[in-house]
Amino acid sequence: MSTQFIEYPKCTTCRKAKVWLQEQGVDFTDRHIAEQAPTAEELKGWWQQSGLPLKKFFNTCGMKYRELNLAARLKEMSEDEMLALLATDGMLVKRPLLVTDSGKVIPGFKAESWSAALGK
């Protein structure tokens, strides 16, 4: 299994992260998050591997997040409900999402974090 790079190609942060991966010589598989949204099972596995709060997997800057008033609603939702909601629309998921072949998962792009996760 190679490193997965889950992105929305029109996202400037995703484009920046992709260039960074290429510059680092990382072998990765590219996945368009809107065309191939992660399943609830994938999200649950990634979330558990990441060790982060599930809320970190939500794209809080997205229009859909605001339309659904998720800032207020997430407080009332169970983890299973949040995972099911994330699986309904890839645009709700924080991106880019890095899933390394060693099992590290990082939502969002920070070169330092990605470098550490990839052993660069």
ChimeraX attribute file (.defattr): number of C-alpha atoms within 10 A of each C-alpha:
attribute: neighborCount
match mode: 1-to-1
recipient: residues
	/A:1	8
	/A:2	12
	/A:3	19
	/A:4	17
	/A:5	23
	/A:6	27
	/A:7	26
	/A:8	22
	/A:9	16
	/A:10	8
	/A:11	12
	/A:12	11
	/A:13	17
	/A:14	20
	/A:15	15
	/A:16	13
	/A:17	23
	/A:18	21
	/A:19	12
	/A:20	16
	/A:21	18
	/A:22	11
	/A:23	9
	/A:24	12
	/A:25	10
	/A:26	14
	/A:27	13
	/A:28	19
	/A:29	12
	/A:30	15
	/A:31	18
	/A:32	15
	/A:33	22
	/A:34	16
	/A:35	11
	/A:36	11
	/A:37	20
	/A:38	21
	/A:39	16
	/A:40	18
	/A:41	12
	/A:42	13
	/A:43	19
	/A:44	19
	/A:45	13
	/A:46	22
	/A:47	21
	/A:48	13
	/A:49	14
	/A:50	18
	/A:51	11
	/A:52	14
	/A:53	10
	/A:54	17
	/A:55	17
	/A:56	15
	/A:57	23
	/A:58	23
	/A:59	21
	/A:60	16
	/A:61	10
	/A:62	13
	/A:63	12
	/A:64	14
	/A:65	16
	/A:66	13
	/A:67	8
	/A:68	10
	/A:69	11
	/A:70	17
	/A:71	12
	/A:72	10
	/A:73	10
	/A:74	15
	/A:75	10
	/A:76	10
	/A:77	13
	/A:78	10
	/A:79	14
	/A:80	11
	/A:81	13
	/A:82	21
	/A:83	23
	/A:84	16
	/A:85	16
	/A:86	22
	/A:87	20
	/A:88	14
	/A:89	17
	/A:90	23
	/A:91	21
	/A:92	23
	/A:93	29
	/A:94	24
	/A:95	24
	/A:96	27
	/A:97	23
	/A:98	25
	/A:99	24
	/A:100	18
	/A:101	15
	/A:102	11
	/A:103	13
	/A:104	18
	/A:105	23
	/A:106	24
	/A:107	22
	/A:108	21
	/A:109	19
	/A:110	11
	/A:111	13
	/A:112	10
	/A:113	12
	/A:114	22
	/A:115	13
	/A:116	10
	/A:117	18
	/A:118	18
	/A:119	7
	/A:120	10
